[in-house]
Every structure is written in C-alpha cells, then in structure tokens.
C-alpha cells in the first residue's frame, strides 16, 4: 500500500484562494517570476497524444521512427541510432519488428481474430507462422484475460522465439472444436534502436535526466501519457531565459533503451545528478512518486514539495521494482537517483486496463495529464532554487538600513505581511550555510517560491552569499 504523507505545507490554493492552476484569471503566476504551464500547454499535451496514439510501435521498428518524427514537430529532438546485434552491458540490441497481417479463421471460414481490427491481436515480436491447426494447439498460443472478458490483452515475446495471438476471453468461450487457419505475417530484420533526445545547457554542467519509454502500440496511459508530459516539460524548460542545471530529455524503448543509454554515454551518466522517469500518468489516480533508492535526494524532496503545492496530498512510495527504467538507473554500477512519476502505475493493483485494448484515449484525461505536468514543472523549478545560503550578518540585520525591507508586501505597518513579505523574516535565522532553501521553506511551512524576492535582494546587497554549485 502507498504510504500517504500528510504534508504540513499548505497548498497554493489555500494560500491564495486561487484555482488549482496556480495562476490568476489572466494566467499569471501567483509568484512573480515563476512561469507556470498554461492552457496552451494543456492543449499541446492532448494534440500530441491524439497524433501519436494510432501509430503501431514496438521496441525497434518503423512505427517507432515515425513517432520520433512526429515528436520532432513539437520539439527539436535529435535521434541517436544503435545497430541490431550491438552489445550493451549484459544485453544485445534486437532486430526491428513489423507486422504485415495476422489473422485467424474458424472452421467455417469466419475471420474471428484480425490484426487489421486491433493491433493487440498479435503479440509484439511474434515470429511468423502460417498453417491449419486444431483448436487445442491454437489455444496454446492464444492469450485472453478472464478478468476482463471483453478486452484484448497486449502481450509480447521480445527476447524469445515464439508466436502468439490475443483475443477477448468471450470469443474464446465461443470457439468451436475443429481446424483453424492461422496466418501471422511478421518481419524481423536488422535495423536500429533509436533514442530521441534533446539537451538544454545550464549555468552548471550537472545534468537532470528526463526520460520516458516509447515502445507500445497505442497505449494511451502506458506509455504515451509519460511521453507527452516529458515532451511538454521540455518545451517549458526550453522557454526559460536561463537554467541553473543542465537538462537532457531521452525517449527510448523500455529497458533495452535505458541499457543502451547507460552503456553508450558514461560521460553523461557521470554528470547526471538525478532524474525523473514519466510513465502511466494520465489516469484518474493521484499523482505519485516511486522514490529513488536513497529516498531522500533533492529529486525526492522537490517532488514531495510540488505535490503538496499542486495537489494538496503527497502520494509517496519507497523505491519500487515496478519503476521500470528508474530501477536501472538506481541499480548497481550506475547509482543515479531516479524517481518514477506516475499515477496508478504498473504495480499489482495499479489499474485494470494496463496492457490491454482498454488503455485508450477514453482512459486518459487531459486534466490529469496537465496536473502531472504542473507537478513535474513545480518540482523542477523547486530544484532550480534549492541552494545553500550563508548570512553575512550577526543575529538579525536591520533590513531598512540595507534598503530591502518588505514594505511593499504589507510589512512594517502593523498588519500581517503577505507570504512573500514573511519570507524576508524567515530566511534571516535559517541562512546558516548548512540548510538548503528547500529545507528552510519546509521548516517555515512556506512554498520555496515565496523566497525568490528576498533571496535576490539579500544577494544583491550582500546580506547572504550562495554556497556550492
């Protein structure tokens, strides 16, 4: 069961009375200088989802390349290619896969299973097969889901020599004894594993890796929801006039793509301080984090802060084996703290439509995609601000003497100052060169963004210095 933490931190909605978008009616951020995702970003998320959804994708294949070409119209990504047969760590890059046709005809000549009707009818990476076989032999190669009798389960045989088909369980119940004609016309051929990527330099070379996996046919929630959030997140990062950290986007086929990236880019891995993997984040369950293996890194803490501000609840679970590619980056010999950002997720009990024909555009909700994007964006903007500051004063400085007193925020006139005004007082005793700004914000039960102005002003007049990177 997820361990739900009850945050002390008030949400921005509670602090401001504004809606969950964290912006006013004109779309302006509650905190000056904090860019927030807009209605245009929300529309872009859904347009990309609708454009990518119909494409047939597999680990390697024509549809995967087509999908990266589509994404390149949203974001100027480049594509790195690695050939079939190349060894990457303990893995070997497989062949590309393509389906021409796949179907089954019953003893009466009725076509009862057909790839043309739904691509999940044939296993991904199924070997070719053609013949007339008894029902019992067909059933050995046929997958259904008795718990969801009307859906077609998605199955794959990536790294084994097998052929197979899927159909609704209700259909299996109606199949009569006899001989069935089966044709699976698939191609496996040497080609390339492709990784779509983009790099945004910052003030420092330390990198934060944003990743998602792009390797299923259809799959609205798993896996297109993570892909569109990652792409839109990078569109927002690209729009910033400056970034403290450097950021890299990587879209790859699940597992084998991560292994290839780790094997081929040791120089990047050495500079990567952490990352977020996005997947399964468009359903109606709460935004959640499967934490990094250490569990208390800036990657974890920043997303906790973001969830508290954006959704009002911190849904946080320990490091999980169901975190897919995040597991590989946290693993032996790599040790890059990477969190899996999702909603229901792929863990047992996640969502019943997982890996089935029911994982479509009716399951994914535009509002949920946007909320995930908002939480991810707030987390990155939190990381951008999480530095250590050292006060140059003893006890408390006389702020007016330095020209930084927050009169403009209601302080000094006998009433309550705004939260931005309160931040001027909050930072004074805490800027001890030991706590970072996120620790200070959480000790004071305030959003980190409330400190933007006072930090800038204190730096300008020399009341604090910034320590570290």
BELNOR-V115351 format. One record per pair of residues at least 12 apart in sequence whose C-alpha atoms are under 7 Angstrom apart, sorted by the first residue. I is the first residue (numbers start at 0). GAP is how many residues later the second one is. If there is no record, write none. Layout:
<<I & GAP> <I & GAP>>
This chain:
<<1 & 313> <1 & 314> <1 & 315> <2 & 312> <2 & 313> <2 & 314> <3 & 310> <3 & 311> <3 & 312> <4 & 309> <4 & 310> <4 & 311> <5 & 307> <5 & 308> <6 & 301> <6 & 306> <6 & 307> <7 & 437> <8 & 299> <8 & 433> <8 & 436> <8 & 437> <9 & 299> <10 & 297> <10 & 298> <10 & 299> <10 & 301> <11 & 297> <19 & 290> <30 & 418> <30 & 419> <36 & 337> <40 & 191> <41 & 328> <44 & 183> <44 & 184> <44 & 187> <45 & 320> <47 & 180> <48 & 175> <48 & 179> <51 & 15> <52 & 165> <52 & 166> <52 & 167> <53 & 164> <54 & 162> <54 & 163> <55 & 161> <55 & 162> <56 & 158> <56 & 159> <56 & 160> <57 & 39> <57 & 66> <57 & 157> <57 & 158> <57 & 159> <58 & 156> <58 & 194> <59 & 35> <59 & 36> <59 & 37> <59 & 132> <59 & 133> <60 & 35> <60 & 36> <60 & 37> <63 & 151> <67 & 128> <74 & 160> <76 & 119> <76 & 120> <76 & 121> <77 & 118> <77 & 119> <77 & 120> <78 & 115> <78 & 116> <78 & 117> <78 & 118> <79 & 114> <79 & 115> <79 & 116> <80 & 111> <80 & 112> <80 & 113> <80 & 114> <81 & 110> <81 & 111> <81 & 112> <82 & 108> <82 & 109> <82 & 110> <83 & 106> <83 & 107> <83 & 108> <87 & 171> <87 & 172> <87 & 175> <88 & 170> <88 & 174> <92 & 100> <92 & 163> <94 & 93> <94 & 94> <94 & 95> <94 & 96> <95 & 92> <95 & 93> <95 & 94> <95 & 95> <95 & 96> <96 & 28> <96 & 90> <96 & 91> <96 & 92> <97 & 88> <97 & 89> <97 & 90> <98 & 86> <98 & 87> <98 & 88> <99 & 85> <99 & 86> <100 & 14> <100 & 83> <100 & 84> <101 & 12> <101 & 13> <101 & 20> <101 & 81> <101 & 82> <101 & 83> <102 & 12> <102 & 79> <102 & 80> <102 & 81> <103 & 76> <103 & 77> <103 & 78> <103 & 79> <104 & 75> <104 & 76> <104 & 77> <105 & 74> <105 & 75> <106 & 71> <106 & 72> <106 & 73> <112 & 54> <119 & 32> <119 & 33> <119 & 34> <119 & 46> <120 & 44> <120 & 45> <120 & 46> <121 & 42> <121 & 43> <121 & 44> <122 & 31> <122 & 32> <122 & 33> <122 & 34> <122 & 41> <122 & 42> <123 & 31> <123 & 32> <123 & 33> <124 & 31> <124 & 32> <124 & 33> <125 & 31> <125 & 36> <125 & 37> <125 & 38> <126 & 34> <126 & 35> <126 & 36> <126 & 59> <127 & 35> <127 & 56> <127 & 57> <127 & 58> <128 & 54> <128 & 55> <128 & 56> <129 & 52> <129 & 53> <129 & 54> <130 & 50> <130 & 51> <130 & 52> <131 & 47> <131 & 48> <131 & 49> <131 & 50> <132 & 46> <132 & 47> <132 & 48> <133 & 44> <133 & 45> <133 & 46> <134 & 42> <134 & 43> <134 & 44> <134 & 45> <140 & 22> <140 & 23> <140 & 24> <141 & 22> <141 & 23> <141 & 24> <142 & 22> <142 & 23> <142 & 24> <143 & 22> <143 & 23> <143 & 24> <143 & 25> <144 & 23> <144 & 24> <145 & 23> <148 & 19> <148 & 20> <148 & 21> <149 & 18> <149 & 19> <149 & 20> <150 & 17> <150 & 205> <150 & 206> <150 & 207> <151 & 14> <151 & 15> <151 & 16> <151 & 204> <151 & 205> <152 & 13> <152 & 14> <152 & 202> <152 & 203> <152 & 204> <153 & 201> <153 & 202> <193 & 58> <194 & 55> <194 & 56> <194 & 57> <195 & 54> <195 & 55> <195 & 56> <196 & 52> <196 & 53> <196 & 54> <197 & 50> <197 & 51> <197 & 52> <198 & 48> <198 & 49> <198 & 50> <199 & 46> <199 & 47> <199 & 48> <200 & 45> <200 & 46> <201 & 40> <201 & 41> <201 & 42> <201 & 43> <201 & 44> <202 & 40> <202 & 41> <202 & 42> <203 & 40> <203 & 41> <203 & 42> <204 & 40> <204 & 41> <204 & 66> <205 & 39> <205 & 40> <205 & 65> <205 & 66> <205 & 67> <206 & 38> <206 & 39> <206 & 40> <206 & 41> <206 & 64> <206 & 65> <206 & 66> <207 & 38> <207 & 39> <207 & 40> <207 & 64> <207 & 65> <207 & 66> <207 & 67> <208 & 38> <208 & 39> <208 & 40> <208 & 63> <208 & 65> <208 & 66> <208 & 67> <209 & 20> <209 & 38> <209 & 39> <209 & 40> <209 & 65> <209 & 66> <209 & 67> <210 & 19> <210 & 38> <210 & 39> <210 & 40> <210 & 65> <210 & 66> <210 & 67> <211 & 14> <211 & 15> <211 & 18> <211 & 38> <211 & 39> <211 & 40> <211 & 65> <211 & 66> <211 & 67> <212 & 14> <212 & 38> <212 & 39> <212 & 40> <212 & 41> <213 & 13> <213 & 37> <213 & 38> <213 & 39> <213 & 40> <214 & 38> <214 & 39> <218 & 140> <218 & 141> <219 & 139> <219 & 140> <219 & 141> <219 & 144> <220 & 59> <220 & 60> <220 & 61> <220 & 62> <220 & 138> <220 & 143> <221 & 57> <221 & 58> <222 & 56> <222 & 57> <224 & 54> <224 & 55> <224 & 56> <224 & 57> <224 & 144> <225 & 52> <225 & 53> <225 & 54> <225 & 55> <226 & 51> <228 & 140> <228 & 144> <229 & 48> <232 & 140> <232 & 144> <243 & 140> <244 & 139> <253 & 71> <254 & 70> <257 & 67> <271 & 64> <272 & 63> <273 & 25> <273 & 62> <273 & 63> <273 & 64> <274 & 24> <274 & 62> <274 & 63> <274 & 64> <275 & 62> <275 & 63> <275 & 64> <275 & 65> <276 & 49> <276 & 61> <276 & 62> <276 & 63> <276 & 64> <277 & 62> <277 & 63> <277 & 64> <278 & 62> <278 & 63> <279 & 62> <279 & 63> <279 & 64> <279 & 65> <280 & 61> <280 & 62> <280 & 88> <280 & 91> <281 & 82> <281 & 83> <281 & 86> <281 & 87> <282 & 60> <282 & 61> <282 & 80> <282 & 81> <282 & 82> <282 & 85> <283 & 84> <284 & 58> <284 & 59> <285 & 57> <286 & 28> <286 & 55> <286 & 56> <286 & 85> <287 & 27> <287 & 28> <287 & 53> <287 & 54> <287 & 55> <288 & 26> <288 & 27> <288 & 28> <288 & 50> <288 & 51> <288 & 52> <288 & 53> <289 & 26> <289 & 27> <289 & 28> <289 & 29> <289 & 30> <289 & 33> <289 & 49> <289 & 50> <289 & 51> <290 & 25> <290 & 26> <290 & 27> <290 & 28> <290 & 48> <290 & 49> <291 & 27> <291 & 38> <291 & 45> <291 & 46> <291 & 47> <292 & 26> <292 & 37> <292 & 44> <294 & 23> <297 & 85> <301 & 77> <301 & 80> <301 & 81> <302 & 76> <304 & 74> <305 & 69> <305 & 72> <305 & 73> <306 & 68> <309 & 65> <321 & 24> <321 & 25> <322 & 17> <325 & 12> <325 & 13> <325 & 14> <381 & 66> <385 & 50> <385 & 51> <385 & 52> <386 & 49> <386 & 50> <386 & 79> <387 & 45> <387 & 46> <387 & 47> <387 & 48> <387 & 49> <387 & 78> <387 & 79> <387 & 80> <388 & 42> <388 & 43> <388 & 44> <388 & 47> <388 & 75> <388 & 76> <388 & 77> <388 & 78> <389 & 41> <389 & 42> <389 & 43> <389 & 74> <389 & 75> <389 & 76> <389 & 77> <390 & 40> <390 & 41> <390 & 72> <390 & 73> <390 & 74> <391 & 71> <391 & 72> <392 & 70> <395 & 32> <401 & 59> <403 & 53> <405 & 15> <408 & 12> <418 & 31> <419 & 30> <419 & 31> <422 & 27> <422 & 28> <422 & 31> <423 & 30> <425 & 18>>
